[in-house]
């Protein structure tokens, strides 16, 4: 049984063949974690599908399958996505372990904090999308012009819609981290963000209109957290710049 790939130390030299071998081993670990996560999801696929169907109105929770193989293929596809979610901590750790030796050791703690923040924000986006956004969007869609339409919901199309909404909200909730990253590299400053706050709100509204939101209520529900996250990003940028200025000042004092 092969050992897990060894993480190189900071600045430790290795040949190209050694790097490629390490990359190959880490890819095997990643694929194994995804496969294991998919198997676990398949074992409990009934609970997974019921959870995804929960936002649907009670009369629409048994989805339409067209073709002989669709129930199986859709179930496997959903389980693969669930397996990716379950394996994401292992995937992220393997990627970080491969690239970490190229960075200063002091950066590791910051990266760990960044990952924790990203996970928490992603979980908040997932919760908002599942419990607030999806039920209202689906209710409006499944009741639209019901006098003239017999609404049969196809499984493949429904799960694709759910994935789009949930992934979209997870990405949107990463806004503060993206803004802080741009501030870190000098592309943006808190002063610029505050000066162009109205433009930022306008761009945010345009993004909300482009997201899955079939009615004004859903769009407004998407827009509220986006505005809140944008405003939060501005003040996080202010705090970040103040802290960086203090650290720079303290370093200059010590050198003097």
C-alpha positions, 0 to 999 in steps of 0.5 A: 500500500503506497504512502500518502504524498509527503509535503515538501518543506519551505524552500526544499528543492526537488527535481521535476520528476519528483514534483510530477510524482508528487502531483500524480500521487495527490491527484490519486488522493483527490480522485479517491476522495471524490470517488469515496464521497460519491459512493457515500452520497449514492448510499444515501441518495434517497435522502439527498434527492428528498433534500433537493426536492424539499423546496418544491410544492408538495404536489410536485415532489415526484419528478418526471423522468423521460427515458429508461435510463434517466432516473439512474443517470440523474441520480449518479450525476447528483451523487457525483456533485455531492461527492465533490462537495464532500471531498472538497476539504481533501481537494483543497488541502491536497492543492494547498500542500502541493503549492505551499512550499513556494510560499512563506510559512507565515502565509499559511496561517493567513491562507487557513483563515482565508479558507475558513472564511470562504467555507463560512461564507459559502455555507451562508450562501448555500443556506440563503439559496436553499431556504429563502431563494429557491422556495420563492422562485420555485413557488412562482415558477410552478404556479405561473399561468397554471390555468393554461399549463400542466406543469410536469417538472423534469428531474434533469432540468430541475436539478440543473436549476437548483445547482445553478441557483445554489452555486450562484449564491455560494459564489456571490457570498464570496464577494468580500474575499474577492474585494479584499484580494483586490485591495491586497494586490492594490487594484482597489482601495477603500477610498475608491470603493467609497467614492464609487459606492453608487456605481457599485450598487448599480453593478450589483443590481445588474448582476442580480437581474442576470441571476436566476430570478423569475419575478421581482420578489426573487430578484429583490431577495437576491439583491439584498444580500448582495448589497449587504455583502458589498457594503460589508466589503467596503468596511472590511477593506477600510479595516484591512488598510488600517491594520496594514498601515499599523503593521507597516508603521510598527516595522518602520519604527523597529528598523529605526 
